[in-house]
Amino acid sequence: MISETQFQAELQLLIANAIREDVGDGDHSSLACIPADAQGKAKLLVKDEGIIAGVAFAKMIFEYVDANLEVETFIEDGAKVRFGDVVFHVTGSSQSILKAERLVLNSMQRMSAIATKTNQYVQLLEGTNTKILDTRKTTPSFRVAEKWAVKIGGGENHRFALYDMVMLKDNHIDFAGGISLAIAKTKEYLQANNLDLKIIVEARDLNEVKEIIASGGVFRILLDNFDYEMTKEAVALIGNQCLTESSGNINEETIRKYAECGVNYISSGALTHSIYNMDLSLKAF
């Protein structure tokens, strides 16, 4: 995964680009009818239930827009919320509050939905040794916030992007001429470029699992679209030689059964690509 420094830099880039996109050369609605020196106060109101996420990110947005805005927090990231809860108050320039409003709401609504979905999966895995992972199936330019939300919900992050881990999937393997060749070429590439990256390889059947094991040097084997019996057999074959991950159309109905097959991880794109935003609003008072 990326470092904390990279993580913070990505967040700042996200905020800067989102404000550029939304505000442009000015919030003319506010500039037209609200005096520049007007002071106001607003509250973040929950109109739904689930796990709140994005509180710390909202503070970063307010800070970016106007360092003089003050935020009083009542509920922190990762807490369960229900209809009527007030997460925080923000006080300061009325123009600044309105300039930040939409980015704060868009971000927190989506992050909270992701954290809630992730937490549901985490609860379904309770009592097993399996962890839930996200994927790269994220909203373009919003990945850092979405992966942060997965962590808030109790999940773990997969690789952040193409540059921080090697993941050899079916197309890589087929283009390279097979699993053994793909792994061998990858090891040569990493050595030649002095890169210390972990290697994950996707297996489509038990024969490919055996070939990956024989090649050695793999951090984790991705068991893609295996049924329960194949997954159990693959876990037994792999043993302690590397970590295991199940993926492919795993949902709330099947996740527990896959965990009980003994895999270390289950990855799910649904954490970030198939969620409904939590209903939140920012109300002046």
Secondary structure as GFF3:
##gff-version 3
##sequence-region A 1 285
A	DSSP	alpha_helix	4	23	.	.	.	ID=ss1
A	DSSP	alpha_helix	28	33	.	.	.	ID=ss2
A	DSSP	beta_strand	39	46	.	.	.	ID=ss3
A	DSSP	beta_strand	50	51	.	.	.	ID=ss4
A	DSSP	alpha_helix	55	65	.	.	.	ID=ss5
A	DSSP	beta_strand	70	73	.	.	.	ID=ss6
A	DSSP	beta_strand	80	81	.	.	.	ID=ss7
A	DSSP	beta_strand	86	93	.	.	.	ID=ss8
A	DSSP	alpha_helix	94	124	.	.	.	ID=ss9
A	DSSP	beta_strand	131	133	.	.	.	ID=ss10
A	DSSP	alpha_helix	143	152	.	.	.	ID=ss11
A	DSSP	beta_strand	166	168	.	.	.	ID=ss12
A	DSSP	alpha_helix	170	176	.	.	.	ID=ss13
A	DSSP	alpha_helix	179	192	.	.	.	ID=ss14
A	DSSP	beta_strand	199	203	.	.	.	ID=ss15
A	DSSP	alpha_helix	206	215	.	.	.	ID=ss16
A	DSSP	beta_strand	220	224	.	.	.	ID=ss17
A	DSSP	alpha_helix	228	238	.	.	.	ID=ss18
A	DSSP	beta_strand	243	247	.	.	.	ID=ss19
A	DSSP	alpha_helix	255	259	.	.	.	ID=ss20
A	DSSP	beta_strand	265	267	.	.	.	ID=ss21
A	DSSP	alpha_helix	270	273	.	.	.	ID=ss22
A	DSSP	beta_strand	280	284	.	.	.	ID=ss23
###
